[in-house]
């Protein structure tokens, strides 16, 4: 076991790490923030469900494509400048969303929000890895904790503010992201920031590495299941904004718990590919059951929360796998992988709404379940390319578990 892990607690980090982590929480809140207000936006702006789901698509598609270039940008202007530009863009475009008068305007401004999100998120993980005490295992756990907390709080805040007006959640993001900007501006400094220019082609070449390519393709199909559950479910639930917010708050808490506490335990006991091949079929079953029971709101709520438990494990395991997949700079590996998986997420919401319109609410969940099974097959047939990750996963997991426990006593 790594000696560092036995003496360092994940919760004892420099102020600059907490500044980036806080901004991560707010950035990830932006993913689920609009979830509770989707029906309200559709009603207020006279938009169809397919149009409304494009709020996710424009955001995720631009996020994914832009991530192919963020490592090139950050290697030239520095991590701090990249983070601040990303946060600034999110503030500006979230404000423009709040002031919009049509769903088409919001769709366009969410694309600008996605650009800011790409600059921020892809740089944030590499920044936390470089600055965190306890090495990459501690950084990944902290990053996933921020992701889980942000995804949990986003829908709840969106539901509370959405009860006042559909514009409320957007104004909430403006305020919180402005605070995050100030925190990063004042607290982020240190020797972690290395200016080593990354070639423009680096992320594209990275995807040619077998291990990273397998993980990226699997994540593309996995993210389809993720975003069908997140983005489509508010419509068949039929709840008010606060009801949807509370449902996905429970989902986010479940995701955070398993990503921070359960995933490291599983990584200590099982190779990464075995965990993936165990959890993905369970997630597919959960999505199929959700489709079968979609007309029963409480059954759908249970399926959503169970899905959160499984998604939390997958998020941490996949992030750990990507960080260990190649000897490339972490920002390059993270950007290349994230670009592909976000593009998968961009496809899912409007396609789910269209499938629902054509054949009913059951079909989107069946589509999501099949997509997750395809992700499992990609990993199954690509296990040889991932063999070196399996060999190193036990040491990384032991470090992660030790760091998580740390010296909390």
C-alpha positions as CSV (number, residue, x, y, z in Angstrom):
1,X,0.0,0.0,0.0
2,X,1.2,3.5,-0.8
3,X,2.7,5.1,2.3
4,X,1.3,8.5,1.2
5,X,-2.2,7.1,1.2
6,X,-1.8,6.0,4.9
7,X,-1.0,9.5,6.1
8,X,-3.0,11.8,3.8
9,X,-6.7,12.4,4.0
10,X,-8.7,13.3,0.9
11,X,-10.3,16.1,3.0
12,X,-7.0,17.8,3.8
13,X,-6.1,19.7,0.7
14,X,-4.6,23.1,-0.3
15,X,-7.0,26.0,-0.6
16,X,-6.4,26.1,-4.4
17,X,-7.8,22.5,-4.7
18,X,-10.9,23.4,-2.8
19,X,-11.4,26.5,-5.0
20,X,-11.3,24.3,-8.2
21,X,-13.5,21.6,-6.5
22,X,-16.1,24.2,-5.5
23,X,-16.2,25.5,-9.1
24,X,-16.5,21.9,-10.2
25,X,-19.6,21.4,-8.0
26,X,-21.2,24.4,-9.6
27,X,-20.2,23.4,-13.1
28,X,-21.7,19.9,-12.7
29,X,-24.8,21.5,-11.2
30,X,-25.3,23.0,-14.6
31,X,-25.9,19.5,-16.1
32,X,-28.9,18.7,-14.0
33,X,-30.1,22.2,-13.2
34,X,-32.5,22.5,-16.1
35,X,-33.9,19.0,-15.5
36,X,-36.8,20.1,-13.2
37,X,-37.8,23.0,-15.4
38,X,-37.9,21.1,-18.7
39,X,-41.7,20.7,-18.6
40,X,-42.0,24.3,-17.4
41,X,-39.9,25.6,-20.3
42,X,-41.9,23.5,-22.7
43,X,-45.1,25.0,-21.4
44,X,-44.0,28.6,-21.0
45,X,-42.3,28.9,-24.3
46,X,-44.7,26.6,-26.2
47,X,-41.9,24.1,-27.2
48,X,-42.2,20.4,-27.9
49,X,-40.4,17.9,-25.8
50,X,-37.9,17.3,-28.6
51,X,-37.2,21.0,-28.8
52,X,-36.8,21.2,-25.1
53,X,-34.4,18.3,-25.0
54,X,-32.2,20.2,-27.4
55,X,-31.2,22.3,-24.4
56,X,-29.1,19.2,-23.4
57,X,-27.9,18.5,-26.9
58,X,-26.5,21.9,-27.8
59,X,-24.8,22.0,-24.4
60,X,-23.3,18.5,-24.6
61,X,-22.4,18.6,-28.3
62,X,-20.4,21.8,-28.0
63,X,-18.8,20.6,-24.8
64,X,-17.7,17.4,-26.5
65,X,-16.4,18.9,-29.7
66,X,-14.6,21.7,-27.8
67,X,-12.9,19.2,-25.5
68,X,-10.8,18.0,-28.4
69,X,-9.1,21.4,-28.3
70,X,-9.0,22.4,-24.7
71,X,-5.7,20.7,-23.9
72,X,-4.1,22.6,-26.8
73,X,-5.4,25.8,-25.4
74,X,-4.6,25.2,-21.7
75,X,-1.0,24.1,-22.6
76,X,-0.4,27.6,-24.1
77,X,-2.3,30.0,-21.9
78,X,-2.1,28.0,-18.7
79,X,-4.6,26.1,-16.5
80,X,-5.7,29.1,-14.5
81,X,-6.4,31.3,-17.5
82,X,-8.3,28.4,-19.1
83,X,-10.4,27.8,-16.0
84,X,-11.2,31.5,-15.7
85,X,-12.2,31.9,-19.3
86,X,-14.4,28.8,-19.0
87,X,-16.1,30.2,-15.9
88,X,-16.6,33.6,-17.5
89,X,-18.3,32.1,-20.5
90,X,-20.6,30.0,-18.2
91,X,-21.6,33.2,-16.3
92,X,-22.3,35.1,-19.5
93,X,-24.3,32.5,-21.3
94,X,-26.3,31.4,-18.2
95,X,-27.4,35.0,-17.8
96,X,-28.3,35.2,-21.5
97,X,-30.4,32.0,-21.0
98,X,-32.3,33.6,-18.1
99,X,-33.0,36.7,-20.3
100,X,-34.2,34.6,-23.3
101,X,-37.7,34.9,-24.7
102,X,-37.7,31.7,-26.9
103,X,-36.6,28.1,-26.6
104,X,-34.4,28.6,-29.7
105,X,-32.5,31.4,-28.0
106,X,-31.9,29.2,-24.9
107,X,-30.7,26.3,-27.2
108,X,-28.2,28.7,-28.8
109,X,-27.0,30.2,-25.5
110,X,-26.7,26.7,-23.9
111,X,-24.2,25.9,-26.7
112,X,-22.1,28.9,-25.5
113,X,-22.4,27.6,-22.0
114,X,-21.1,24.2,-23.3
115,X,-18.0,25.9,-24.6
116,X,-17.3,27.4,-21.2
117,X,-18.0,24.0,-19.6
118,X,-15.5,22.3,-21.9
119,X,-12.7,24.7,-21.1
120,X,-13.4,24.4,-17.4
121,X,-14.1,20.7,-16.9
122,X,-11.3,19.2,-19.0
123,X,-8.8,21.5,-17.3
124,X,-10.2,21.1,-13.8
125,X,-9.4,17.4,-13.4
126,X,-5.8,17.8,-14.6
127,X,-5.5,20.8,-12.2
128,X,-6.8,18.9,-9.2
129,X,-4.6,15.9,-10.0
130,X,-1.6,18.3,-10.2
131,X,-2.4,20.2,-7.0
132,X,-4.1,17.6,-4.7
133,X,-2.3,16.0,-1.7
134,X,-2.2,12.2,-2.0
135,X,-1.7,11.8,-5.8
136,X,-4.1,10.9,-8.6
137,X,-6.2,8.5,-6.5
138,X,-7.1,11.3,-4.0
139,X,-7.7,13.7,-6.9
140,X,-10.0,11.4,-8.7
141,X,-12.1,10.7,-5.6
142,X,-12.3,14.4,-4.8
143,X,-13.3,15.2,-8.5
144,X,-16.0,12.5,-8.4
145,X,-17.2,13.8,-5.1
146,X,-17.6,17.2,-6.7
147,X,-19.3,15.7,-9.6
148,X,-21.8,13.8,-7.4
149,X,-22.5,16.7,-5.2
150,X,-23.0,19.0,-8.1
151,X,-25.3,16.6,-9.9
152,X,-27.3,16.1,-6.7
153,X,-27.6,19.8,-5.8
154,X,-28.3,20.9,-9.4
155,X,-31.8,19.4,-9.8
156,X,-32.8,20.3,-6.2
157,X,-31.8,23.9,-6.7
158,X,-33.3,23.9,-10.1
159,X,-36.6,22.6,-8.6
160,X,-36.7,25.2,-5.8
161,X,-35.9,28.1,-8.1
162,X,-38.0,26.7,-10.8
163,X,-41.1,26.9,-8.6
164,X,-40.6,30.7,-8.7
165,X,-40.0,31.0,-12.4
166,X,-38.2,28.9,-15.0
167,X,-35.6,31.6,-15.3
168,X,-34.6,31.1,-11.6
169,X,-32.1,28.3,-12.0
170,X,-30.2,30.2,-14.7
171,X,-29.8,33.2,-12.4
172,X,-28.7,30.8,-9.6
173,X,-25.9,29.5,-11.8
174,X,-24.8,33.1,-12.6
175,X,-24.3,33.9,-8.9
176,X,-22.6,30.6,-8.0
177,X,-20.3,30.6,-11.0
178,X,-19.3,34.2,-10.2
179,X,-18.3,33.1,-6.7
180,X,-16.4,30.2,-8.3
181,X,-14.6,32.6,-10.6
182,X,-13.5,34.8,-7.6
183,X,-12.3,31.7,-5.7
184,X,-10.2,30.4,-8.6
185,X,-8.8,33.9,-9.3
186,X,-7.7,34.5,-5.8
187,X,-6.7,31.0,-4.6
188,X,-5.4,29.0,-7.5
189,X,-1.6,29.3,-7.7
190,X,1.4,27.0,-7.3
191,X,4.0,25.0,-9.2
192,X,1.5,22.4,-10.6
193,X,1.0,24.6,-13.7
194,X,3.4,23.5,-16.4
195,X,3.5,25.2,-19.8
196,X,4.4,22.4,-22.1
197,X,2.7,23.0,-25.4
198,X,0.5,20.1,-26.5
199,X,0.2,19.5,-30.3
200,X,-3.2,20.4,-31.8
201,X,-3.5,16.8,-33.0
202,X,-2.8,15.2,-29.6
203,X,-6.4,14.3,-28.6
204,X,-7.0,12.8,-32.0
205,X,-3.9,10.7,-31.8
206,X,-4.8,9.8,-28.2
207,X,-8.0,8.2,-29.4
208,X,-5.9,5.9,-31.6
209,X,-4.4,4.3,-28.5
210,X,-6.2,1.0,-28.1
211,X,-7.0,1.3,-24.4
212,X,-8.3,4.9,-24.6
213,X,-10.2,4.1,-27.8
214,X,-12.0,1.2,-26.2
215,X,-12.9,3.3,-23.1
216,X,-14.1,6.2,-25.2
217,X,-16.4,4.1,-27.4
218,X,-17.8,2.3,-24.4
219,X,-18.4,5.6,-22.6
220,X,-20.2,7.0,-25.7
221,X,-22.9,4.2,-25.4
222,X,-22.8,4.3,-21.6
223,X,-23.5,8.1,-21.7
224,X,-26.6,7.4,-23.8
225,X,-28.1,5.4,-20.9
226,X,-26.9,8.1,-18.5
227,X,-28.6,11.0,-20.2
228,X,-31.8,9.1,-21.2
229,X,-32.3,8.6,-17.4
230,X,-31.4,12.1,-16.5
231,X,-32.9,14.2,-19.4
232,X,-35.9,12.2,-20.5
233,X,-37.3,11.1,-17.1
234,X,-38.8,14.5,-16.1
235,X,-41.5,14.1,-18.7
236,X,-43.0,10.7,-17.8
237,X,-42.6,11.4,-14.1
238,X,-45.2,14.1,-14.4
239,X,-44.1,15.9,-11.2
240,X,-43.9,19.6,-10.4
241,X,-40.5,21.2,-10.6
242,X,-39.8,20.6,-6.9
243,X,-40.9,17.0,-7.3
244,X,-38.5,16.4,-10.2
245,X,-35.8,18.2,-8.2
246,X,-36.2,16.1,-5.2
247,X,-36.2,12.9,-7.3
248,X,-33.0,13.8,-8.9
249,X,-31.5,15.0,-5.7
250,X,-31.9,11.5,-4.4
251,X,-30.4,10.2,-7.7
252,X,-27.4,12.5,-7.3
253,X,-26.9,11.6,-3.6
254,X,-26.9,7.9,-4.6
255,X,-24.4,8.6,-7.4
256,X,-22.1,10.6,-5.0
257,X,-22.2,7.8,-2.3
258,X,-21.2,5.0,-4.6
259,X,-18.6,7.1,-6.6
260,X,-16.8,8.1,-3.4
261,X,-17.2,5.2,-1.1
262,X,-18.3,2.1,-2.9
263,X,-16.2,2.3,-6.1
264,X,-12.8,2.3,-4.3
265,X,-13.8,-0.8,-2.3
266,X,-14.8,-2.6,-5.5
267,X,-11.5,-1.5,-7.2
268,X,-9.6,-3.0,-4.3
269,X,-11.3,-6.4,-4.8
270,X,-11.8,-6.7,-8.5
271,X,-10.0,-5.7,-11.8
272,X,-11.5,-2.7,-13.5
273,X,-12.9,-4.6,-16.5
274,X,-14.6,-7.1,-14.3
275,X,-16.4,-4.2,-12.4
276,X,-17.5,-2.7,-15.6
277,X,-18.8,-6.0,-17.0
278,X,-20.6,-6.5,-13.7
279,X,-22.2,-3.1,-13.3
280,X,-23.2,-2.3,-16.9
281,X,-25.6,-5.3,-17.3
282,X,-27.2,-4.3,-13.9
283,X,-27.6,-0.7,-15.2
284,X,-29.2,-2.1,-18.4
285,X,-31.6,-4.2,-16.4
286,X,-32.5,-1.1,-14.3
287,X,-33.2,0.9,-17.5
288,X,-35.4,-1.9,-19.0
289,X,-37.4,-2.2,-15.8
290,X,-37.8,1.6,-15.8
291,X,-39.3,1.3,-19.3
292,X,-41.6,-1.5,-18.3
293,X,-42.9,0.4,-15.2
294,X,-42.7,3.9,-16.6
295,X,-46.4,4.5,-16.0
296,X,-46.0,4.0,-12.3
297,X,-44.3,7.2,-10.9
298,X,-43.0,5.7,-7.7
299,X,-41.5,2.7,-9.5
300,X,-39.8,5.0,-11.9
301,X,-38.4,7.0,-9.0
302,X,-36.9,3.9,-7.5
303,X,-35.4,2.9,-10.8
304,X,-33.9,6.4,-11.2
305,X,-32.3,6.2,-7.7
306,X,-31.0,2.7,-8.3
307,X,-29.6,4.0,-11.6
308,X,-27.8,6.7,-9.6
309,X,-26.1,4.0,-7.4
310,X,-24.8,2.2,-10.5
311,X,-23.8,5.3,-12.4
312,X,-21.7,6.5,-9.4
313,X,-19.6,3.3,-9.5
314,X,-19.2,3.5,-13.3
315,X,-18.1,7.2,-13.3
316,X,-15.3,6.6,-10.8
317,X,-14.2,3.4,-12.4
318,X,-14.1,4.9,-15.9
319,X,-12.2,8.0,-14.7
320,X,-9.7,5.8,-12.9
321,X,-9.3,3.7,-16.1
322,X,-8.8,6.7,-18.3
323,X,-6.2,8.2,-16.0
324,X,-4.2,4.9,-16.1
325,X,-4.9,4.0,-19.8
326,X,-1.9,5.7,-21.4
327,X,1.3,7.5,-20.6
328,X,-0.1,10.6,-22.3
329,X,-0.5,13.9,-20.3
330,X,-3.6,13.6,-18.2
331,X,-5.2,16.7,-19.7
332,X,-4.9,15.1,-23.2
333,X,-6.3,11.7,-22.2
334,X,-9.2,13.4,-20.3
335,X,-10.0,15.7,-23.1
336,X,-10.0,13.0,-25.8
337,X,-12.1,10.6,-23.8
338,X,-14.6,13.3,-22.5
339,X,-15.1,14.6,-26.1
340,X,-16.4,11.2,-27.3
341,X,-18.6,10.5,-24.2
342,X,-20.2,13.9,-24.2
343,X,-21.1,13.5,-27.9
344,X,-22.9,10.3,-26.9
345,X,-24.8,12.2,-24.2
346,X,-25.7,14.9,-26.8
347,X,-27.5,12.4,-29.0
348,X,-29.6,10.8,-26.2
349,X,-32.1,13.4,-25.0
350,X,-33.8,14.5,-28.3
351,X,-33.7,11.0,-29.6
352,X,-35.4,9.7,-26.5
353,X,-38.1,12.4,-26.8
354,X,-38.6,11.4,-30.5
355,X,-38.8,7.7,-29.7
356,X,-41.4,8.5,-27.0
357,X,-43.4,10.6,-29.4
358,X,-43.4,7.8,-32.0
359,X,-43.8,4.7,-29.8
360,X,-44.5,5.7,-26.2
361,X,-42.5,6.3,-23.0
362,X,-41.2,2.7,-22.7
363,X,-39.1,2.7,-25.8
364,X,-36.5,5.3,-24.8
365,X,-35.6,3.3,-21.7
366,X,-35.3,0.1,-23.8
367,X,-33.1,2.0,-26.2
368,X,-31.0,3.2,-23.3
369,X,-30.7,-0.3,-21.9
370,X,-29.5,-1.7,-25.3
371,X,-27.0,1.1,-25.5
372,X,-25.5,0.2,-22.1
373,X,-25.3,-3.4,-23.2
374,X,-23.4,-2.3,-26.3
375,X,-21.0,-0.5,-24.0
376,X,-20.4,-3.7,-22.0
377,X,-19.8,-5.6,-25.3
378,X,-17.2,-3.0,-26.3
379,X,-15.3,-3.6,-23.1
380,X,-15.7,-7.3,-23.3
381,X,-14.2,-7.5,-26.8
382,X,-11.6,-4.9,-25.9
383,X,-10.3,-6.6,-22.7
384,X,-6.9,-7.3,-24.2
385,X,-6.3,-3.6,-24.8
386,X,-7.2,-2.9,-21.2
387,X,-5.1,-5.7,-19.6
388,X,-2.5,-3.3,-18.3
389,X,-5.1,-1.2,-16.5
390,X,-6.4,-4.3,-14.7
391,X,-2.9,-5.2,-13.5
392,X,-2.5,-1.7,-12.0
393,X,-6.0,-1.3,-10.6
394,X,-5.5,-3.0,-7.3
395,X,-2.6,-0.7,-6.2
396,X,-4.5,2.4,-7.3
397,X,-7.6,1.2,-5.4
398,X,-5.6,0.5,-2.3
399,X,-4.2,4.0,-2.4
400,X,-7.7,5.4,-3.0
401,X,-9.2,3.5,-0.1
402,X,-6.4,4.5,2.3
403,X,-6.6,8.1,1.2
404,X,-10.4,8.1,1.7
405,X,-10.0,6.8,5.2
406,X,-6.8,8.7,5.8
407,X,-6.2,10.0,9.2
408,X,-9.8,11.1,9.8
409,X,-9.6,9.7,13.3
